[in-house]
């Protein structure tokens, strides 16, 4: 157990350490001593096998200068500052913050959130404290808030002062940090053993020799691969193990620019990759290092690299608990998705562009038994027919290409806009799904094990009816069907979506936004959101960039919000114009709908998408026209 010496600048802090230690039961010895008195106490006790010292403020800084034991400072936490400022909130007089070495920075920011008029006097040395107090008096300050040394000087000058006392949280944090510091200090003392443990933990054989070519280190993997025990070979020439482990020429002729050498060798019927290189210390060759890897291990690494180089990867970051779902319909869809996640059933996801199909596919993957394997993304609309075939199936040869199925082996392949896949490729996809192997464009056959998730923005049955999608493929990809509602159909989810977007953009742009005003949220709820969640995300990003203070105010982002309501005149017809003379709004709407339906070959889903409405609304309008 770590032995901790606490030098407390004031009595109450000693009592708090004792109180905390009743629960923690650490090996802690506590003495009271501020500044030089504290240093004297620490010097007297530091030889009693203490591992580390804990103190606070200026006393901690002095201890670092005069003691050889590491010193941890009890930091003034946000909780400590908040408690103190809450105590004086509403005080009619002038309050100022003052600290030694800027120890309570951030307090003025908390004061702003509490709507308190605070400013900060920064003290860089003990000699500046009296000067700072005199300035505070000239400024009409009645109360000084600070650490032990600043508040004690303030009292001498007749000012009211409040010490920011360390709370239980700060004390626990200091003890935790002290134990960590002691741990790493002890670790450094055991550097040799630690280094040996790291080398023993390698998944490759490691052999180190000195400048004479004698074995100094021989790990367990090397023992296994070469069939020789370390105790039998340490101190002996490495060439006794295998002729290829001869280092003499490499060490004697090497310079710091010498390149390592690699070769393949066979021992006990197994093939290995051997890499050798000289070791240098301060520019002088002191020995050599050899690493031995199994060929199969190298092949796995190469496969991993190829997968990461696949042209359309997507890291599966989303999980079910990160998907916002207050809307009842969406909850039901996510519940179904969660239940099927651990199966190998193919999944078909419907939803408008930007409605979260990708996020749901990632969540399904991360909940499945395939989560440790790749999640590969392929968009059928992003390529020509020839390019798409290469992306899906790859090809062999000198300039070979890894296909999506190969890259997703043992994992998940997410195919977006599957309804746009050319019919010629649909036939090949059927073959892959049935036979569980791919055939490269130049004929090489490779077995694959992939869980397929597909998505489309319209009902594939309509695409089948238009003879653009094969019915037999539909039955192969439609293990379970999920339909994501558009954002305009789940506006009760808006507040939570906005909350998490704000948190994300706070981190991205270094903001401290804590929320938005109710009138801003009302305007967001009134918007139609044809771009769904993606449009909302982009809008919130713009709003966060434009916001200065802690709250999003309507006046500051009015132009951004107004963009959501600007009327656009969509071109619903090609080449012809609509005569608006002597026609009612209803008649114009009827004519527009008729033309869009005609141009979309009476595909209601496609027409609804162009019109910016859902299918049920379009169906109702068509019915009303009749």
N, C-alpha and C positions, 0 to 999 in steps of 0.2 A: 504494500500500500504506500502511496506517495505521502511523504512527510512534509507538511506545509507549515510555514511560519507566517503568521499574520501580524503586521505592524499597523495598528489602527490609529489614525490621526485623532479620533475623538471617541469618547466612551460608548456612545450609542451604537457605533459601528461594531465595537467589540461584542456588545450584547446581541446584536443581530447575527453575527457569525456564530456565537454560541447557540442561539435559537435554531439557526439553519442546521447546524451540525448535530443537533439532537435527532433530526430526521435522517441526515446523510451518513452520520457515523464515520466521518473521515478522521485521519490522523492529523489534527490541526492544533497548533499551539498559538495563543493569541496574547499579544502585548500591546499596551497603549503608548504611543509616542508620535509626536508631530515634528516633521522636518528634522533638524539635527538631533533632537532627542530620539527620534525613531531610528536614525542611522546608528547612533551609539548602541541602542538596544540590539539591533540586528547584527552588528559586528560582534557583539558579545556572544550571541547565540548561534551564529552561522556555522560554527564548527561542530555543532551537535547533530550532524548527519541529516540536516534538513535538505530536502530536494529542491525546494522553491520557496520564494517569498511572495506574499500578497500584501499590497498596500493601496493607497489612493492618492490621486492628485500630485501636488508638488512633493510630498513625502516619497511617493513611489519613484519619482524622477531622480530624487537625490539618492535613493537606495540603489538605483541602477548604476550610478556613478561610483559608488563606494563599496559595493558588495560583489563578491565573485559568484554568488548564487543567482540564477535567473529570477527576475522580478516581474510579476503580473500586476497590472493596474486594475482596480475595481472601477470600471467605466461608469460614468453617469448615463443611465439609460433613458430612453424616451419616456418610460413609465415614471421614472424619478422626476423628470422635468414636468411631465403632465400633472402629477400629483401636486407639485409645488405651485405651478401656475394656476391650477384649479383653486388652491387655497386662497390666492390673492385676487382671483377674478372678481371684479366689481369694486376693488379698492379705488377710491377717488383720486389718490395721489399719484405722483410720477414714479414709475418702477423701471429699473434698468438691470440688465444682466451684466455680470463681470466675472471673468474667470482667468485663471493662470494657464497660459499656453492654450487658450481657446478650448478648454475642456468641455464646455457645455454648448458647443456649436450645434445649431439645430433648434435650440430653445426658442429663438425668435420666430422660426417657421411655425412651430407649434402654437406660439402666441398668436400668429396671424390666423390660424384655423380657429382659435378660441375667440377671435375678434378682440384681442388685447393690443394696446399700443405699447410695444416693447422695442427697445434697441439694445445693442450689445457693445460693451467696452472690452476690447481684447487686451490682455496683459501678457507680455512676452517674457517678463522677468520679474523677480520679487521686488526689485527696486522701482518698478513702474506702478506698483499697486497704490502707493500713497498719492502719486501724481494723478492716477485715474480717479481715486476717491475725491480729491480736491476738484477735479473737473466735474464730477457728478454733482457735487454740492453747488458749483457755479451754475450747472444746468437745472437746478431746482429739483433734483431727485430726492425723494423721501425714503425709498426702499431699494436696497441692493440685494439681488439674488445671486448667489455664487457658491464657490467651494469654501473650504475651511479657512484658507489664508485670506481671501478677499473679504469674507463676511466678518472675520475678526478685526481686520483693519478698519472696516466700515464702522463697526461699533465704537472703536476708539475715537472716531471723528464724530460720533453722535448720530450716525444714521441708523435707521432701522435696517436690519439685515435678516435674510432668511437663508439658511444653509440648505442646499439641495442634498438631502440625505439619500444615501444609497438604499434601495429597497431590496427585498428578498430576491427578486429576479436577478439584480446585478451581482449580488453576492454569490448566488448559485452559478451564474455565468463565469465569474472570476475563478471559482473553485474548479469548474469544468476546464477552463482554459489552463489553469495551473497544472492540473493533472495531465492534460495533453502536452504541455510544454515539458513537463518532467519525463513523460513517456518518450518524446522525441530526443531529449537530451540523453536518456539512458540508451536509446537506440543507436545514437552516434557512437557511444562507448563500446557498443557491441557490433561495430561496423563490419568486422571480418566475418563474424558468425552470420550476420544478416546477409552479407554478400553471398556467402556459401549457400544460405537457404534459398536465395533468389536463383542461383545457378542450378541448385538441385531441382528447383521447381520448373525448369525449362522443359519444353516438350521436344527438345533436341539434345543430342549428345554434345557435351562441352568438355574440351580438353585444353588445358593451359600448360605451357612449358616455359622454363626459364631460359636465360641466354645460352645455356649449355645444351638445350634440347631435352632437359630432364623434366618429367611430368611433375607439375605442382598441384594440379587440380584435375579431377576425373569424376564427373557427376554420375548419378544413377542411370540416366539414359545411355550414357557412353558405356557403362558396365553391361547394360542389357543388349545394346546393339553389337558390341565387340566381344562379348562373352568373357570379359576380364574384370576381376575385382579391383577396386581402387587401391586397397592395401598391397596388392601384388605388383602394382605398376608405378605408384607414386615414388619419385626419386630415381626411377629408371629411365633410360632413353626412350622417347616415344616411338622411335622406329622399331622397337621390339614388338609393338602391338601390330603394326602394319607398315609396310614400306612407304606407303603414301603419306604417313604421318611424320616423315622426316622434315625437320624445320631448319637444319643447320645452314643451308645455302640462303634461305629466305631471311634469316636473322642477321647473318654476317654481311650480306650485301645490301640490306634494306636501307631505305631512307623514308622520311615521313610521307613521301609521295607514292610509296610502293603500293600497287594495287593488290587486292586479295586474289587468290586463285581458287577456282572451282573445278571439280571433277566428279564423275560418277564411278563408284566402285562397288564391287560385290563381296560380301563376306557372309559365310554360313548360308549361302543360297539366296540372300536378300540383297536388293539394290538400295544404295544410299547416295545422297548428294553430300560431298565433302567440301567445305569451304575453309581455307587457311589464310591467315593474315598475321603480320608481325604486330607486336605490342610495343608502344612507345611510352616513355616517361620523360618529360622535359626534353623532348627531341632525341632521346637516346633509345635504341632498340633494347628492350629488356627481356624479350621472349616472344612467344607466338601463341595464337589462339586458333583452335580448330572447332568447327561446329559440324555435326553430322545429323542430317535429316532423312527421314524415310521418303522414298519417292512418292508414296501415296499421300503423304502430308503436303509435299510440294504441289501435287496435282490439285488437292483441295484448295490450297491457297490461290492457285492460278484460277480455279473455277470461281472463287469468291471475287477476285479482281475483275474477271470478265463480267460477272453479274453487276458489279458496281459501275462498270463501263457501259452497260446496256443503255441504249439511246433514250429510253423513256421510263426511267425508274421513278418510283414515288415512295418516300419513306412513310410507313404507316404509323402516324403519330396519334391519331384520334382513338379514343376509347369510349365505350358506351356512357360512362359517367360524365363525359365531357360534352355529350350531345344534349342540348337544351330541348326539353319536351314537356311543356305544360299542356299543350293542346291534346285533347283526348284521342283524336284520330292518330296523331303522330306517336303518342305513347303506345297505342296498340300495335303500330307498325314496328316500333323499336322492340317491343316485347317479343313479337314473332321473330324478328331478326336475331335477338339474343338467344332464343330457344334453339334456333337452327345453326347458330355459330359453330358449335362444337361438332356438327355433322359434316359430311363431305358433300351434302346436297348442293348442286349449283343454285345460285341466287340470281333473280332478275329484279332489278330496281327501276321503277318508273318515277319520273319527276321532271319538272321544268328545269331549264338551265339555271344553275346557281342555287338549287334547292337543297343541296347537301348530299348528293348521291355518292360522291367520292369519300366524304367523311364517314358515311355509313358503311361503305365497303371496307374502309380502314378499320373501323370498330369491329366489324365481323371478323376480319383477319386477326386482330389482336386478341379476340376472345376465343379463337380456335386453337386446336393443337398444332397448327402450322405457324404459330406466331413467331417462332424462332427462325423461320425461313423467309425467303424473299417475298415481298409484295410488289408486283410488277403492274404497271399501268400502261394501257394502250388505247389510244383514241382513234377510232376508225375514220373520223372526219379529217384527221390531220395529214393523211397520206393519199397518194394516188394508189390505184389498185396494185401496181407492181411494187411500189414502196411498201405498202401494207403487207404484202406477202413476205417480203424480206424481213420486215419487223416482226411478224408473227412466227415465222418458221426458220429464219436464218439460212445460212448456206456455208458450205465447207470450202476449203482451198486456202491458198496462201493469204489471200485477203478476206478470209472467212468472217462471217458475222454471226453473233449470238442472237437467236430469236427469242421472242417473249416467252414462249412455252419452255424453252431450255433454261432461260434465266430464272423462271418461276418454279423450277423443279422442287418438289416437296412443299412449295408455298402456295401463294394465291395469285391468280392472274385476273386483273380487273379490266374488262373490255368496255369502254365507253362508246355510246352511239352505235351499238351493235347492229341496229337496223339499217345502218348506212354501209355495212360490209357488202362488197360486190358479191353477186351470186356465185361467181367462179371460186371465190375463196370460201364461201359458205360450205361448199361441197367438201373442200379440204379440211375445214374445221370439223365437220361431222365425222370424218375419218379419224381425226386425232382424238376426238372425244370418245369414240367407240373403241379404238384400238390402243389408246393410251401410249402412242408413240408419234413422233413427228418424222417427216421425210424432208430433208433439206432440199432446196431448190435444185441441187446437183445430185440428188439421189440418196444421200446418206441417211439411214434410219436410226433414230435415237429414242429410247424409251423415256417417257415423262410421267410424272405424277403431280397433277396440278388441280387445285380447287378453283373453279371458274365462277366469277361474279360478273354479271353483265348489267348494262344499264341502257336505257333509251328514254327519250323525252315524250314519245307517244306510244300508244298501245301497239305492240307488235302484231296483234291480230289484224289491225288495219293495214299494216305494211304487207302482211301475208295476202290479204284480200287484193291489194294492189299488185301482187305477184312480184314484190321486191324482196321477199324474205321467205325462206323455205320452212314449211310447216314441220318437217322432221327435225330441223335444227331447233326450232322453237321448243319442241318437247324435250330436247336435250339440255337446253339452257334454263328452262323454266321449272327448276326443282321446287322453288318457293318464290312467290311473287310479293314484292313490297312496293307500296306506292307512297311517295312523300308528298304531302300537301304543299302548295305554294305558300309563300310567306304571307300573302294577303289573306289566306284562309286560316292562318294561325297567329294572328296579331297579339294574342295573349302571351306569346313567347318573346315579343319584342323587348320588354324590359330586361330579361335575363340575357338575351343575345347582346344587347347594348352594353350591359355590365361587363361581360367578358371581353368584348371588343375594346372597351375603354382600358381595361387592365392590360391587355396586350399592347395597345398603342402607348400607354404610359411607359411601359418598359422599352418599347422601340424608340420613342422620341424623348425619353427622360422627363415626362410630364408627371404631375401629381394631381390629376383630375380625380375627384372623389364622387362625381355624379353629375346629373343634368337636372335642370329645372323642369317642373311638371308641364309647363307650356311647350317645352321642346319635345317632350315625350308625346304629348297630344298631337303635335304636328307630324311626328314620325308615324304615329298610328293612322293618321288620315291619308298617308301616301299609299299609292297602289303597289309599288315594289315589283315591277315586271321583271327585274333582274334578281329578285329573291334575296337570299342571304348574302350572296356575293355583292349585290348592289348595296345592301345595308352595311356590309363591312367597309366597302369603299367610302360610303358616305360618312360613317363614324370616324374613319381615318382622317378625312378632310376636316371634319368638325374638331377632332382632337388637335390637329395641327393648328387650327385657327384659334383655339381656346388658350387664354393666358392664365386665368386664375384657377381655383380649385373646382369651380362649378361651370358647366356649360350653360351659357346664357343665350336666350333666343336672339337678343339684339346682336350678339357677336357672330352668330352663325346664320343669320336670316337669309343671306344670299344663297348659302349652300342648301338650306331647307327649301327655299323657293324653287331651286332647280328641279326638285322632285315633283313639282306641280305645274311646271311649264307645259303648256299644250303644244304638241307636235302634230304636224299634218302628215300622217304616214302615207306612203305611196302604195295603195292597195291595188293598183292597176298598172298595166304596162302599155304604154303607147296611147291610150285613150284617156280623155278627161271626162269628168262627171259634170253635167250641166246642173248647176244649183238653182237656176232661175225658177221662181214660183214653186219651189219644193219645200215641204216641211222638213224638220230635223229627222223625224221618223222615216220619211220617204228616202232621204239621203242615206240614212243608216241601212235601210233595207237594200238600196242599190249597191252600196259598198259591200255588204255581206254577200250578196248574190255574185258580185264580180270576183271576190276573193275565193268563194267556194268553187266557182267555175275554173279559176286559174289553178287551184289546188286539186283539181280533178275530184271535187266533192269529198275530199278527205277532211273530215270535221276537225280532227286533232291538229292537222297542219294549218287549217284556216283559223282555228281559235288562237294558235300561237302567233300568227301574223297579226291578228286583230288585237292581241294583248288581253284576251279574256280566256276563262276556262271553258272546257267543252260543255259543261252543263249550262252555262250562261248562253253560249252560242245556240245550243239545242232549244232553249227556251225562246230565244229571239226568233229562230226559224219557225217554231210552232206558233208564235204570236202573229207572224206574218201571214200564216195560212188561215 
